[in-house]
Amino acid sequence: MNSSAHRKELGHFLKAHRAELGPRTVGPPETDRRRRVAGLRRDEVAVLATISTNYYTRLEQGRTPPPRNYDGLRFLSSWAAAQQGG
């Protein structure tokens, strides 16, 4: 699989898991404003990953390769574990 395919696969993973988890699952503070999405918004994921919303958006769209050793993105793997029950 080439790097473009890897970026695309990562983007699909991020988008799918962002949609499946809500704010209560990962801990961003609830706001009084009405939510337009059931899952997490991109800006909420970016805050949790300690990256900019713009950078997260590019990752999700498969336009930016992920950094090789970036601890801020490690929490994303917990999404898959949460969905699989462990």
C-alpha positions in Angstrom: 0.0 0.0 0.0 1.5 3.4 -1.0 1.6 6.5 1.3 -1.4 8.1 -0.4 -3.5 5.0 0.3 -2.3 5.0 3.9 -3.3 8.6 4.3 -6.7 7.9 2.8 -7.2 4.9 5.2 -6.2 7.0 8.2 -8.7 9.7 7.1 -11.5 7.1 6.9 -10.6 5.7 10.3 -10.5 9.2 11.9 -13.8 10.3 10.4 -15.6 7.0 11.2 -14.5 7.0 14.9 -15.1 10.8 15.3 -18.7 10.2 14.2 -19.2 7.2 16.6 -18.0 8.8 19.8 -19.7 11.7 21.6 -18.3 14.3 23.9 -19.2 12.3 27.0 -17.2 9.4 25.9 -13.9 11.2 25.7 -14.4 14.1 28.0 -14.6 17.5 26.3 -16.8 19.8 28.4 -20.5 20.0 27.5 -21.7 23.3 26.1 -25.1 24.9 26.2 -25.2 25.3 22.5 -27.2 22.8 20.5 -25.0 20.1 18.8 -25.4 19.7 15.0 -23.6 16.3 15.0 -24.0 13.3 17.2 -20.3 12.5 17.3 -17.3 14.7 18.1 -16.6 17.8 16.0 -13.3 18.2 14.3 -12.3 21.0 16.7 -13.0 18.8 19.7 -10.8 16.0 18.3 -8.1 18.6 17.5 -8.1 19.9 21.1 -7.8 16.3 22.5 -4.9 15.6 20.1 -3.2 18.9 20.9 -3.1 19.8 17.2 -4.8 22.6 15.2 -8.2 22.0 13.7 -6.8 22.8 10.3 -4.1 20.0 10.7 -6.7 17.5 11.9 -9.0 18.3 9.0 -6.1 17.7 6.6 -5.3 14.4 8.3 -9.0 13.4 8.0 -9.1 14.3 4.4 -5.9 12.4 3.6 -4.0 15.5 2.5 -1.3 15.4 5.2 0.9 12.6 6.3 0.8 12.0 10.0 3.9 12.7 12.1 6.0 9.7 12.8 6.4 10.1 16.6 3.5 12.2 17.7 2.2 11.4 21.1 -0.8 13.7 20.7 -2.4 11.4 18.2 -1.9 8.2 20.3 -5.3 8.7 22.0 -7.0 8.1 18.7 -6.1 4.4 18.9 -8.2 4.2 22.0 -11.3 4.9 19.9 -10.9 1.6 18.2 -10.4 -0.2 21.5 -13.5 1.5 23.0 -15.5 0.4 20.0 -14.2 -3.2 20.4 -15.0 -3.2 24.2 -11.4 -3.0 25.5 
